[in-house]
Amino acid sequence: MHSSTLPPLPRGLKWGMVLMPLLFVVLVILNQPLQTGAAPQGMISFQLAGSAQQAAAILASWGDTGVNRAWAALLVDFIFIPVYLLTLLLLTTYLTADRPGIRERKVARWVRLLFVTAGVSDVAENVLLMNNLETPTDAIGGAAAVCALVKFATLLLGAAGLVVIRAARRHPLSS
């Protein structure tokens, strides 16, 4: 058995681990009133609305107040994106501090790339959604849905990569 050799949490990671959940709670609070029959998941339903007809139905169910709340949620999300991205990148660096193996380093590079891809997709998705709040179109709605799916998939794959990095053996089973 070997003892953990992870250093103390860096200050930036600590701040990210505080700010990220706080901003997430704000997004959840903003999303609550956006949950309607046409949008059972609120903003997530709008993110994944692949057609102008579906997006228009969601906007109609929200009314003017809901659309203003959706704008606010997207603006808060623009703050949330760099916070979660930097936090996940710092976490990846932190979790690889005691992993000198080449395989773990390669996985860590892929994990970082996945997280950056998620952040870029999230920004693109928000820009597209802001345009779709004005006058929904099939092209913008479809592109936003693809960006949302890329974001969710890359975040999940990146999280799985972190699990793989931590589960990787640092020392061989036998000497």
ABEGO torsion letter per residue (X at the ends): XBBBABBBBBAAAAAAAAAAAAAAAAAAAAAAAABBAABAAEAAAAAABABAAAAAAAAAAAEAAAAAAAAAAAAAAAAAAAAAAAAAAAAAAAAAAABABAAAAAAAAAAAAAAAAAAAAAAAAAAAAAAAAABBBAAAAAAAAAAAAAAAAAAAAAAAAAAAAAABBABBABX
